[in-house]
Structure formats: structure tokens, C-alpha cells
Amino acid sequence: MKITDIRITGLAGGTVEGGWVEDLKPDDDLHTIVEVITDEGLTGVGSAYTSKALVAGAVKLLMPMLIGERADEPMRVSERLRQSTFWQGRGGSVEHAISGLDIALWDLMGKICQQPVSRLLGGNYRSKVKPYGSILFDEPPRLRDKLQATVARGFKAIKLGWRPFGRRDAKTDERLIQTARDTVGPHVEIMVDAGGSEQFWPHGYKWALQTAKMLANYDVVWFEEALPPDDLEGFIELRRHAPLPIATGEVLTRRQSFRPFIERRAVDVIQPDCTKCGGISEAIRIAWMAYENNVLYVPHGWNTGIGLAADLHLTAAVPVAKYVEYLTPTPYIDELILNPFKPDAEGFLRVPETPGLGVQLNPEALRRYGF
């Protein structure tokens, strides 16, 4: 089976607010659907965390290496694309586009083999995974409403991120965390994302350590992006002295970028995003690297329903894993695929068991949000 064409569809009209850009609007373009079309009628679907214009430019660059290629060898094809474009990408938007293509190729591989992706990755260590509902911080009254709504949607774990946390003073930060714990009670897990990848992040190790001590008092599961994403030495020091687990990795691309964070013990939790780090092929390599170094793999997923499906398959295929990120609420997860994922009564998501990623695009939602 050969690749004959690539179809890309940008998403706009349902983009959620983003803590890193104050004026982010629903019509802004952050996610792109990538479909790989074959000569035997099968199509694989993937998702890239970057704009349609950037994906289109990358696909134009990559197209000569894709047309006529086998549709059932995702790791080899993706690595060929990566190795052949070092001088025009090496971890940037070209890698983001390769990520979407790779996910689509794994979807195709599963459909060709009539197996779920998780089984093709080596097998299922679990059949369900706990999602954490990912939301942004807000002023205490609105934050309380957001938390109650997230719990009502069935989530037993919630991650809070970005503004106003870390942007005012320590008293504000603790008031936000206390509001969260008082609202959800002791039995809902809370994770905290400072958003250190925001432009011109002002805080360093001392702020991160003091904040980590405060968070530990509220039984926070992990402290994420407390430092700028390239501050390897800072993360090493923070992880050594913080009283709770330290997490980062969402902006990194290519497995080589993750290696020092894992091997030098800079984190307790590593968070590659398969829609930009290099796809399922790179994410599973990173996940095994993490496992072999006793670091917990938790996929980042500011994402679509396709990306969430990929994360579920990846998490199922790793020996030790606990969570997937679930951006909520967003139509790109709740509406973009038929039979969207929903937490069960225990707060878990089932890993798809049908061939490929186990999801289908919703044509009506694609007409509404696609361009």
C-alpha cells in the first residue's frame, strides 16, 4: 500500500483561551489535522500542534519523500523525513508537521493490520487511563466555578495552569491553591503548571523552590514548568531539593532533546507532546527512555481528540504510566471525533480497542471548525 496524497485541515472557531497569550481568540489557528491518503482507499488521521500555514509549508517540503512511500512503516518513514530535513527544521515546525504525519501513519498501520496502535507498539499494560482535566487558573470566584464544572464532567484529577499563578505574589499563589483544594476536596488530585515557557518568564530556582514547598502543603501531585524549558541545570537543582515531583517537557522536540532531562535526573515526570515532539514514533522512544531511568512518562496534550487517542495508546503501551492530559472543555476534543472520550464513573478513559487510533473524524464538526 502506497501513499498518494496528504490532506491538511486547519482548526479555528473553537480554540480555547491560552494562558501564554492574553488576546488568544477562538478563531486563532493552533491545531492542524493531517490525513495520509493511500492508493487502496485507506486514510490515516493525525494531529499537529501548529498552524495550518506552517504545516502546509512543511508538507510541501516533505511531499517528494512521501508520495509513493509505503503506508505501513511509520517509524522508518518518519525517521527518513527527520533525517532528510535537519538543515531546514531540526526540531521546529517541520518536526511538528512530521508529528502529525507520523500519527496518521500509525493510524494507517493499525487499520492495515486490523489492530489497535497500542498493540502494535508492543502490547497493552492497561486498558484504561486516568485523565486529568486541564484548565487555566482564574480569579478565585471564577476558579471555583471552573473547578466545580470540571468535577461535574467526571474528572478525578485536575491540572491548573498559568495566569494569574506566578504573576503577582506568593499570597495570591497560595490563595489560588487553597481555593482549589477547598473546592474539590481531598479526593480529587491536583497538579499545578506554572507556565514557565511563557515569553519572558521572570522566575528562577529560588522562587520555584519556595513555591514547591507551598504546593506540597496542599498535596499537589506535581509542579510543572516552574522554570524556563531550557533551564536544565535549574531543573536538576529543583528536582533535587523540591518536596514534590517536578515535571516539564511539553515544548521539547526530538528524542535527543529529552535525553539530558531524563538521564541527568532533572525531572520526576517527563511530558512529551506527540503532536509536536515527533509523533507516536518519537514519543514511545522517549517513554521507554523515561521508564528505563525511573522517570514517569505523562503525555502533554493541549490537544484534539486525535491527539488524545494517540496519548491513550502510548500510555497503554508503557510499563509504568498513570495519566493522560485532557484539555477541557474544548470542541476539538468534545466534538471533533465521533463517540468522543468521556471519563467513566471512576474517572478513567478506556483505551480504544478498534483498529488504528480507534477514532473517526466527525464530518459535521470538521465543516464547522475546519478550513
C-alpha positions in Angstrom: 0.0 0.0 0.0 1.4 3.4 -1.1 1.0 7.0 0.0 -0.7 9.0 -2.8 -1.6 12.3 -1.1 -1.6 14.4 2.1 -4.7 16.4 3.2 -4.3 19.1 5.8 -7.2 20.9 7.6 -6.6 23.8 10.0 -8.9 24.2 13.0 -10.4 27.5 14.1 -13.5 28.8 15.7 -13.2 26.6 18.8 -9.7 27.4 20.1 -9.7 27.7 23.9 -8.1 30.5 25.8 -4.4 30.2 26.3 -2.5 31.3 29.4 0.5 32.2 27.3 -1.2 34.8 25.0 -3.7 37.3 26.6 -5.5 38.0 23.4 -5.9 34.4 22.1 -9.3 34.2 20.3 -11.5 31.2 19.3 -10.7 31.9 15.6 -6.9 31.6 16.2 -5.2 28.8 14.4 -3.2 26.4 16.6 -4.0 22.9 15.5 -3.9 21.1 12.2 -5.5 17.8 11.1 -3.2 15.8 8.9 -4.6 12.9 6.7 -2.4 10.5 4.8 -4.2 9.0 1.8 -3.3 5.7 0.1 -3.8 4.0 -3.2 -6.1 1.3 -1.7 -8.7 3.6 -0.2 -7.5 3.7 3.4 -6.8 7.0 5.1 -4.9 7.7 8.3 -5.5 10.7 10.5 -3.1 12.6 12.7 -2.9 15.9 14.5 -0.1 18.5 14.6 0.2 21.2 17.3 1.0 24.1 15.0 -0.8 26.3 12.5 -2.1 25.2 9.1 0.3 27.6 7.3 3.4 26.1 8.9 2.2 22.5 8.4 1.4 23.4 4.7 4.9 24.7 4.2 6.4 21.6 5.8 4.3 19.2 3.8 5.3 21.0 0.6 8.9 20.3 1.7 8.3 16.7 2.6 5.9 15.7 -0.2 8.6 14.4 -2.6 9.7 12.0 0.1 6.1 10.9 0.9 4.4 10.2 -2.4 4.9 6.6 -3.3 6.3 5.6 0.1 4.9 2.6 2.0 2.0 3.3 4.2 2.7 0.6 6.8 6.2 1.6 8.1 5.6 4.7 10.3 8.9 4.6 12.2 11.1 4.3 9.1 9.2 6.8 7.1 9.1 9.4 9.9 12.8 9.0 10.6 13.6 9.3 6.9 11.7 12.7 6.9 13.5 13.8 10.0 17.0 12.8 8.9 16.4 14.4 5.5 15.4 17.8 6.8 17.8 18.6 9.6 19.1 21.7 7.8 15.5 23.0 7.3 13.9 22.2 10.7 15.7 20.0 13.2 13.1 20.3 15.9 11.0 23.3 14.7 7.7 23.4 12.8 8.9 20.8 10.4 9.1 18.4 13.3 5.6 19.4 14.3 4.3 18.5 10.9 6.2 15.2 10.9 4.4 14.5 14.2 1.0 14.8 12.6 2.1 12.7 9.6 3.6 10.0 11.9 0.4 9.8 14.0 -1.6 9.3 10.7 0.8 6.6 9.6 0.4 4.7 12.8 -3.4 5.0 12.4 -2.9 3.6 8.9 -0.7 0.8 10.2 -3.3 -0.2 12.7 -6.1 -0.2 10.0 -3.9 -2.3 7.7 -3.1 -4.8 10.4 -6.6 -4.7 11.9 -5.1 -4.0 15.3 -5.1 -1.0 17.8 -2.0 1.1 17.8 -1.2 0.2 21.4 -0.8 -3.5 20.5 1.4 -2.6 17.6 3.6 -0.6 20.0 4.2 -3.8 21.9 1.1 -4.5 23.9 -1.3 -3.2 26.5 -0.1 -2.9 30.1 -3.5 -1.3 30.9 -7.0 -1.0 29.3 -7.9 2.4 30.9 -6.0 5.5 31.9 -6.9 8.3 34.3 -7.3 11.7 32.6 -6.6 14.9 34.3 -8.8 17.8 33.3 -6.5 20.6 32.2 -7.8 24.1 32.9 -6.4 27.6 33.4 -6.2 29.4 36.7 -8.5 32.4 37.2 -9.6 34.7 40.0 -10.9 32.7 43.0 -14.6 33.1 42.4 -14.3 32.1 38.7 -11.7 29.4 39.5 -14.2 27.9 41.9 -16.8 27.7 39.2 -14.4 26.2 36.7 -13.3 23.5 39.2 -16.9 22.6 40.1 -17.7 22.3 36.4 -14.6 20.1 35.7 -15.5 17.8 38.6 -19.1 17.6 37.3 -17.7 16.4 34.0 -16.3 13.3 35.8 -12.7 14.2 36.3 -11.0 12.9 39.4 -7.8 14.7 38.7 -7.4 18.4 37.6 -4.4 20.4 36.4 -4.4 24.1 36.9 -2.0 26.3 34.9 -0.7 29.7 34.1 -2.1 33.2 34.9 -2.6 34.6 37.4 -0.5 32.0 39.2 3.2 33.1 39.5 2.4 36.6 38.0 1.6 38.6 41.2 2.9 37.4 44.5 3.2 34.4 46.8 0.0 35.3 48.7 -2.0 35.2 45.5 -0.5 31.9 44.5 -1.4 30.3 47.8 -4.9 31.7 47.8 -5.5 30.1 44.4 -4.2 26.7 45.5 -6.2 26.9 48.7 -9.3 27.8 46.7 -8.7 24.8 44.5 -8.2 22.3 47.4 -11.2 23.6 49.3 -13.4 23.4 46.2 -12.5 19.9 45.1 -11.8 18.3 48.5 -9.1 15.8 49.4 -10.0 13.0 47.0 -9.5 14.9 43.7 -5.9 15.1 42.6 -4.4 18.5 41.8 -1.5 19.2 39.5 0.0 22.7 39.1 1.6 24.2 35.9 3.3 27.5 36.4 3.7 28.0 32.7 7.5 28.7 32.7 7.5 28.5 28.9 5.6 31.8 28.7 7.6 34.6 27.0 10.0 36.4 29.3 9.4 34.1 32.3 10.7 36.1 35.3 11.3 33.4 38.0 14.3 31.3 38.8 15.3 28.5 41.1 14.6 30.3 44.4 11.1 31.2 43.5 10.4 27.7 42.2 11.7 26.0 45.4 9.7 28.2 47.7 6.6 27.7 45.6 7.2 23.9 45.6 7.2 23.9 49.4 3.9 25.7 49.5 2.3 23.4 46.9 3.5 20.3 48.9 1.4 21.5 51.8 -1.7 21.1 49.6 -0.9 17.6 48.5 -0.2 18.7 44.9 0.8 15.7 42.7 3.5 17.6 40.7 4.8 21.0 39.9 5.1 21.6 36.2 7.2 24.2 34.2 8.4 26.0 37.2 11.4 27.3 35.2 12.0 28.2 31.6 12.0 25.0 29.5 15.8 25.2 28.6 17.0 25.7 32.2 18.4 22.1 32.5 20.7 22.9 35.4 17.9 24.7 37.3 15.6 21.7 36.9 18.3 19.4 38.2 18.7 21.5 41.3 14.9 22.0 41.8 14.2 18.3 41.4 16.9 17.5 43.9 15.5 19.8 46.6 11.8 20.2 46.0 9.4 18.2 48.3 7.1 17.2 45.5 7.6 15.7 42.0 8.9 18.1 39.2 7.6 18.0 35.6 8.4 19.5 32.3 9.0 18.7 28.6 6.0 19.9 26.6 7.9 22.3 24.3 10.8 19.9 23.5 11.0 18.1 20.2 13.0 15.1 19.1 14.1 12.4 21.5 17.6 13.8 21.7 16.3 16.9 23.4 14.7 14.8 26.1 17.7 12.7 26.9 19.6 15.1 29.2 16.4 15.9 31.2 15.9 12.1 31.8 19.4 10.8 32.2 20.6 13.8 34.4 17.6 13.4 36.7 16.2 16.8 36.0 12.6 15.7 36.4 10.4 13.2 38.1 7.8 13.5 35.3 8.6 14.0 31.6 5.9 15.3 29.3 6.4 15.0 25.5 3.6 16.1 23.3 3.3 13.6 20.4 1.6 16.2 18.2 4.9 18.1 18.1 7.7 16.1 19.6 7.9 13.8 16.5 4.7 11.8 16.7 4.0 8.4 18.2 7.3 7.1 17.0 9.4 9.6 19.0 7.0 9.6 22.0 7.3 5.9 22.5 11.1 6.1 22.3 11.0 8.9 24.9 8.6 6.9 27.1 10.8 3.9 27.2 13.9 6.0 27.9 12.0 7.5 30.8 10.9 4.1 32.1 14.4 2.8 32.0 15.5 5.8 34.1 12.6 5.6 36.6 11.0 8.8 35.3 7.2 8.9 34.9 6.0 9.4 31.3 2.9 11.6 31.2 2.0 12.9 27.7 1.3 16.6 27.3 -2.0 17.2 25.5 -3.2 20.7 24.8 -4.8 18.9 22.1 -7.5 17.4 19.8 -9.5 14.2 20.1 -7.0 12.6 17.7 -4.0 13.6 19.9 -5.9 12.3 23.0 -6.4 9.0 21.2 -2.7 8.8 20.4 -1.8 9.6 24.0 -4.1 6.8 25.3 -2.4 4.2 23.0 1.0 5.4 24.1 0.2 5.3 27.8 -1.3 1.9 27.4 1.9 0.6 25.9 4.3 1.8 28.6 5.0 -0.5 31.6 4.5 2.3 34.2 2.1 5.1 33.4 -0.8 6.8 35.2 -2.3 9.7 33.4 -3.2 11.5 30.2 -3.9 15.2 29.8 -7.4 16.1 28.7 -7.9 19.7 27.8 -11.4 20.6 28.9 -13.8 21.9 27.7 -12.9 22.2 24.1 -14.9 21.3 20.9 -11.6 20.0 19.4 -11.9 17.0 21.8 -15.6 17.0 22.6 -16.9 17.4 19.0 -14.2 16.7 16.5 -14.4 12.9 16.6 -17.4 10.6 16.6 -18.0 9.0 20.0 -15.7 11.4 21.9 -13.9 10.2 25.0 -15.7 10.7 28.4 -14.5 9.8 31.9 -16.3 6.8 33.3 -17.8 6.6 36.8 -14.3 6.1 38.3 -12.8 8.9 36.3 -10.9 6.8 33.7 -10.8 6.6 29.9 -10.9 3.4 28.0 -8.1 2.8 25.6 -9.5 2.3 22.1 -9.6 -1.4 21.0 -10.6 -1.0 17.4 -8.0 -0.8 14.6 -5.6 2.1 14.3 -6.2 5.0 16.7 -9.8 3.9 17.1 -11.4 7.2 16.3 -13.2 8.8 13.3 -13.5 12.4 12.4 -16.9 13.9 12.8 -17.7 15.4 9.3 -20.1 18.0 10.8 -17.6 19.3 13.3 -14.9 19.3 10.6 -17.1 21.5 8.4 -17.7 23.8 11.4 -14.2 24.2 12.6 -12.0 23.2 9.6 -10.6 25.4 7.0 
